[in-house]
Amino acid sequence: MTKPRAACLIGWPAAHSRSPLIHHTWLRRLGIEGGYTIESVPPEDVAEFITHLSRHGFVGANVTIPHKERALLLSVPDERAKAVGAANTLWYEGDTLYSTNTDVEGFINNLDASAPGWDAATDALVLGAGGSSRAVLFGLIERGIARVHLANRTMERAQALADQFGPQIIPVPWEAIGDLLPGAGLLVNTTSLGMKAQPPLGIEVGLLPPQAVVADLVYLPLQTPLLAAAQALGLKTADGLGMLLHQAVRGFELWFGQRPEVTPELRELIEADLTKG
């Protein structure tokens, strides 16, 4: 008998991840005998663990903080992982370990599901220049958005991403956000502002045009002050939980051979888990 296929999440720490709940739900719904576990791997052991992932019993893995950059170096990355500078999904083709970054498609596919037609926007405004911002910028360029203003409190970081991603990315100071909102067809918050125990984002959403779409990568709380303000104005929104769910799809397909769906039932299950206690 062949052993059921298994994947894992590699992190340090990783105990609070919702990935096992997501993947086990899909395994049950699709009738697949397989497994998904959390592997808490300290930094000094991660090179051995990833290099010999199959010996540890896994056909692939998700990778989370602080191992995403190491995973990129220990595998054969695709263009998305290279552009983002981090790998969050590993899989084998033969004996070769490949990697990608599914935050890109998680962000884009969640927008497609939550706000169809969002890509009619010619101008986007992205807040923050951290790691998740890279995935957002790559996805927007790939989708053909003409201009992306990138606002960050440290201009040097915004400029560095503009230098990497090209002329569509226009770095701007944080103080310029108010001037840019009236022309933004898409507003994306990639910062931690608005997250639980963090200060609010504090921008005037009412300056956005009526057809604008607002996306927030934060998913704790499920409805951030930014999204609440946008919804009160009747704007379409895309939240961080949707991105979390959509980014998990490709890894599951690579490991278990079937493409799962992000359903309202799955979302309700994860919402309940996030809000319990």
C-alpha positions in Angstrom: 0.0 0.0 0.0 1.2 3.5 -0.8 1.4 6.0 2.0 -1.0 8.9 1.8 0.6 12.1 0.5 1.4 14.7 3.1 2.4 18.3 3.1 3.3 20.7 6.0 3.8 24.2 7.1 7.3 25.1 8.0 7.7 28.0 10.4 9.1 29.2 13.7 6.8 29.5 15.4 3.8 28.3 13.4 1.3 26.9 15.9 -1.4 29.5 15.3 -1.6 29.0 11.6 -5.0 28.3 10.0 -3.5 26.4 7.1 -4.1 22.9 8.6 -7.8 23.7 9.0 -8.0 25.0 5.4 -6.2 22.0 3.9 -7.9 19.3 6.0 -11.3 20.8 5.0 -10.4 20.5 1.4 -9.0 16.9 1.8 -12.3 15.8 3.4 -14.5 17.6 0.8 -12.6 16.1 -2.1 -12.3 12.6 -0.5 -8.5 12.6 -0.7 -6.6 10.5 1.8 -3.8 12.9 2.8 -2.4 15.0 5.5 -1.1 18.4 6.4 0.8 19.2 9.6 2.7 22.0 11.2 6.4 21.6 11.5 8.0 24.1 13.9 11.6 24.2 12.6 14.2 26.5 14.2 16.4 28.6 11.9 19.5 26.5 12.5 17.7 23.4 11.3 15.7 24.7 8.4 18.3 24.2 5.6 18.5 20.4 6.4 14.7 20.1 6.7 13.9 21.8 3.4 16.8 20.2 1.5 15.5 16.7 2.6 11.8 17.5 2.7 10.8 14.2 1.0 12.9 12.2 3.5 10.8 13.9 6.3 7.8 12.4 4.6 6.4 15.4 2.6 5.5 16.0 -1.0 5.6 19.7 -0.5 5.2 22.5 2.0 4.1 26.0 2.8 6.7 28.2 4.3 6.1 31.1 6.7 8.1 33.5 8.8 11.0 33.5 9.3 12.0 30.9 6.6 10.6 32.3 3.3 13.9 33.8 2.1 15.8 30.7 3.0 13.3 28.5 1.2 13.8 30.6 -2.0 17.6 29.9 -1.9 17.1 26.2 -1.1 14.8 25.5 -4.1 14.3 26.4 -7.8 12.1 29.5 -7.7 9.7 30.7 -10.4 9.5 34.3 -11.5 7.0 35.2 -8.9 9.1 33.9 -6.0 12.2 35.7 -7.4 10.3 39.0 -7.8 8.8 38.8 -4.3 12.1 37.7 -2.9 10.5 35.0 -0.8 9.0 31.5 -1.3 5.9 30.4 0.5 5.1 27.1 -1.4 7.4 24.2 -2.2 6.7 21.1 -4.4 8.6 18.4 -6.2 8.8 17.7 -9.9 10.8 14.5 -10.0 13.6 14.9 -7.5 13.8 18.7 -7.9 12.3 21.0 -5.3 10.6 24.0 -6.9 9.1 27.1 -5.2 6.7 29.9 -5.9 5.0 32.7 -4.0 1.2 32.2 -4.0 0.6 35.6 -2.2 0.5 37.0 -5.8 -2.4 34.9 -7.0 -4.0 35.0 -3.6 -4.2 38.7 -3.8 -5.3 38.8 -7.4 -7.8 35.9 -7.3 -9.4 37.4 -4.1 -9.9 40.7 -5.9 -11.4 38.9 -8.9 -13.8 37.0 -6.6 -14.7 40.0 -4.4 -14.8 42.9 -6.8 -15.1 41.7 -10.4 -14.0 44.3 -12.9 -11.5 45.9 -10.5 -8.8 45.8 -13.1 -10.6 48.5 -15.1 -8.7 50.9 -12.9 -5.8 52.6 -14.5 -4.4 54.0 -11.3 -3.8 52.1 -8.0 -2.5 53.4 -4.7 -0.6 50.8 -2.6 0.3 51.6 1.1 3.4 50.1 2.5 6.7 48.7 1.0 7.2 45.5 3.0 7.3 41.9 1.8 3.6 41.6 1.1 3.8 44.8 -0.9 6.1 43.1 -3.4 3.5 40.4 -4.1 0.8 43.0 -4.6 3.0 45.1 -7.0 4.0 42.0 -9.0 0.3 41.0 -9.4 -0.8 44.5 -10.4 1.9 44.8 -13.0 1.2 41.3 -14.3 -2.5 42.2 -14.6 -1.7 45.4 -16.6 -2.5 48.2 -14.2 -0.9 51.3 -15.8 0.2 53.3 -12.8 0.8 52.2 -9.2 1.6 54.9 -6.7 3.5 53.4 -3.8 3.3 55.3 -0.5 5.6 54.5 2.4 6.8 56.3 5.4 10.4 55.6 4.3 10.8 56.9 0.8 14.0 54.9 0.3 12.1 51.6 0.6 9.4 52.7 -1.9 12.1 53.9 -4.3 13.9 50.5 -4.0 10.8 48.7 -5.1 10.2 51.1 -7.9 13.7 50.5 -9.1 13.1 46.7 -9.0 9.6 46.6 -10.6 10.0 49.4 -13.2 8.4 52.6 -14.4 4.8 51.6 -13.6 5.6 52.0 -9.9 5.8 55.6 -8.7 7.1 56.1 -5.2 5.4 58.9 -3.2 5.7 60.2 0.4 3.1 59.1 2.9 1.9 62.7 3.2 0.8 62.6 -0.5 -1.9 60.0 0.1 -4.7 62.5 0.5 -3.8 64.1 -2.9 -3.8 60.8 -4.7 -7.0 59.2 -3.3 -9.3 61.1 -5.7 -7.6 59.5 -8.7 -7.2 55.9 -7.3 -9.4 53.2 -8.8 -7.8 50.7 -6.4 -6.5 51.3 -2.9 -4.5 48.5 -1.2 -3.3 48.5 2.4 -0.3 46.2 2.9 0.7 47.7 6.2 -0.2 46.4 9.7 -2.1 49.6 10.5 -5.7 48.7 11.4 -4.7 45.3 12.7 -5.6 44.3 16.3 -3.4 46.1 18.8 -2.1 48.4 16.0 -3.0 52.1 15.3 -5.7 52.8 12.7 -4.7 53.6 9.2 -6.2 57.0 9.5 -6.9 58.1 5.9 -9.9 59.8 4.4 -11.6 57.1 2.4 -14.3 59.5 1.3 -11.8 61.1 -1.1 -11.8 58.0 -3.3 -13.9 58.0 -6.5 -17.3 56.1 -6.3 -16.1 53.3 -8.5 -13.0 52.6 -6.4 -12.1 49.2 -4.9 -10.5 49.0 -1.5 -8.4 46.0 -0.4 -6.8 45.3 3.0 -4.4 42.5 3.6 -5.1 42.5 7.3 -7.5 39.7 8.5 -7.5 40.3 12.2 -9.9 41.9 12.7 -11.9 40.5 9.8 -13.4 43.9 9.1 -10.7 46.6 9.5 -11.7 50.2 10.1 -10.5 50.9 6.5 -12.9 48.3 5.0 -15.7 49.4 7.3 -15.4 53.0 6.1 -15.2 51.9 2.5 -18.3 49.6 2.8 -20.2 52.5 4.5 -19.6 54.5 1.3 -20.8 51.6 -0.9 -17.4 50.8 -2.3 -16.4 47.3 -3.3 -13.9 45.7 -0.9 -11.6 42.7 -0.7 -10.4 41.5 2.7 -7.3 39.7 4.0 -9.1 36.5 4.9 -10.1 36.1 1.2 -6.4 36.5 0.2 -5.4 33.9 2.9 -7.8 31.4 1.5 -7.1 32.0 -2.2 -3.3 31.8 -1.7 -3.7 28.3 -0.3 -5.3 26.9 -3.5 -2.3 26.3 -5.7 -0.2 24.5 -3.1 -3.1 22.1 -2.5 -3.4 21.4 -6.2 0.4 20.8 -6.6 0.5 18.4 -3.7 -2.7 16.5 -4.0 -3.6 16.7 -7.7 -7.0 18.4 -7.4 -7.9 22.1 -7.5 -10.0 23.0 -4.4 -12.6 25.8 -4.3 -12.8 28.8 -1.9 -16.4 28.4 -0.9 -18.6 30.5 1.5 -18.7 27.5 3.8 -14.9 27.3 4.0 -14.8 31.1 4.7 -17.4 30.7 7.5 -15.4 27.9 9.1 -12.2 30.0 9.2 -14.1 33.1 10.3 -15.5 31.1 13.3 -12.0 29.8 14.1 -10.5 33.3 13.9 -13.2 34.9 16.1 -13.5 32.2 18.8 -12.3 33.0 22.3 
